[in-house]
Amino acid sequence: MSALPAPSRTGTTGPLLSVDLRAVAANTHLIGTMAGGRLMAVVKAYGFGHGDLAVARTALANGATRLGVTALPEAFALRSAGITAPVLSWLNTVDADFETAVREHIDIAIPSIAHLHVVATAAARARLAARVHLHIDVGMARDGATAQEWTALTAQARAAQRRGLVDVLGVMGHLACADQPDHPSNATGRRAFAEAVEVTNRAGLRPRLRHLAATAATLTDPRTRLDLCRVGAGLFGIDPIGGSGLREALTLTAPVVTVRDVAAGTPVGYGHTHVTDRGTRLALLPVGYADGIPRDAHGWVQVRSRRCPIVGRVSMDQVVIDVGTIPIGPGEQVTVFGPGDAGEPTVAEWARWAGTIPNEIVTGIGHRIPRVTCPIPRSIR
Ligand SMILES: *Cc1c(COP(=O)(O)O)cnc(C)c1O
């Protein structure tokens, strides 16, 4: 077992997040096969909370050929760790360090003419062509250039490419409703993307990488897979559709701090929002909302193969669980969530209880919880 990052606490004295990289490897294989080997592993937000480096290495060893992140510092961290695979960074302000990005051979998404200009200027300073992917908004009014701006953007990108300042490698888009395969905006988005590619070609550019699909589209619609699929959630077993055979990779455990036997009518925690309805045993766990336990969820944990509820308010650093008659004592480990093999709650269940999506649960796990990873599988085949 190797720790990532260096744990602040070691051993079993506190909560622990175990990252099963074999699950990440298996998920990468499964999705990479669907994507026909054209897979960009998205490792933004600290690899969806799983550890960006460990996930990047696992994905690259198991079928992914490229990496994707949002802001440049995430890409620089991958390069500093010695990762040489292509890395695309798609969310940067115009004052980002594009010169370093060019020198580090990081692919840069271009969502506006203003971005094109600052990236071309940085490339001139670095005396290297910037590797760029033009980003079109295909219908979510979020990131990406508008259709109105696109003609001018592609023309100016062509001019910059002639001057050796940029190398237009790709065109990217992102679908708003791919997790609802029948939603009409999927067809609209595909059409808008095809038109944007047409305009790009008419400008005299020949981008080799057209990419539109993230996890949901990759799983549900082969027409979106094109030259590359940008997949994050699926690598971590987050299945926006259901039934895809993906496996969650995280197990969060916490040891019991203290136990107490209480009478019926005992109020528990801040605000006394819970009062015991019978004599029972309560156990204290050292995890709270600062560790990513959703404050508003009525959550459950697994104690010796039985599920027990969290009772009362979730505090910043602690929760109380009602273990009934289970003779648990201080120091015993409780599973907050895991892949579900032993009936323990999963991240997907926690997301339902919290009224959110699994993505928010896994990215919300606090950094004071040490991560422990199993050795990185070279390949699971
Ligand atoms: C996060 C993100 C992805 C990955 O999405 P998943 O649904 O997690 O696979 C792909 N593209 C863009 C632009 C993103 O922001």
The ligand as an SDF file (V2000), in Angstrom:
LIG
                    3D

 15 15  0  0  0  0  0  0  0  0999 V2000
  -15.8270   17.4590  -16.4750 C   0  0  0  0  0  0  0  0  0  0  0  0
  -15.8740   17.5280  -17.9410 C   0  0  0  0  0  0  0  0  0  0  0  0
  -15.8430   16.3470  -18.7090 C   0  0  0  0  0  0  0  0  0  0  0  0
  -15.9560   14.9870  -18.0690 C   0  0  0  0  0  0  0  0  0  0  0  0
  -17.3370   14.7930  -17.7800 O   0  0  0  0  0  0  0  0  0  0  0  0
  -17.8520   13.4440  -17.1250 P   0  0  0  0  0  0  0  0  0  0  0  0
  -19.3340   13.5300  -17.2350 O   0  0  0  0  0  0  0  0  0  0  0  0
  -17.3740   13.4650  -15.7240 O   0  0  0  0  0  0  0  0  0  0  0  0
  -17.2730   12.3270  -17.9030 O   0  0  0  0  0  0  0  0  0  0  0  0
  -15.7640   16.4500  -20.0740 C   0  0  0  0  0  0  0  0  0  0  0  0
  -15.7220   17.6600  -20.6780 N   0  0  0  0  0  0  0  0  0  0  0  0
  -15.7770   18.8190  -19.9930 C   0  0  0  0  0  0  0  0  0  0  0  0
  -15.7370   20.1070  -20.7200 C   0  0  0  0  0  0  0  0  0  0  0  0
  -15.8640   18.7950  -18.5980 C   0  0  0  0  0  0  0  0  0  0  0  0
  -15.9210   19.9290  -17.9220 O   0  0  0  0  0  0  0  0  0  0  0  0
  1  2  1  0
  2  3  1  0
  2 14  2  0
  3  4  1  0
  3 10  2  0
  4  5  1  0
  5  6  1  0
  6  7  2  0
  6  8  1  0
  6  9  1  0
 10 11  1  0
 11 12  2  0
 12 13  1  0
 12 14  1  0
 14 15  1  0
M  END
$$$$
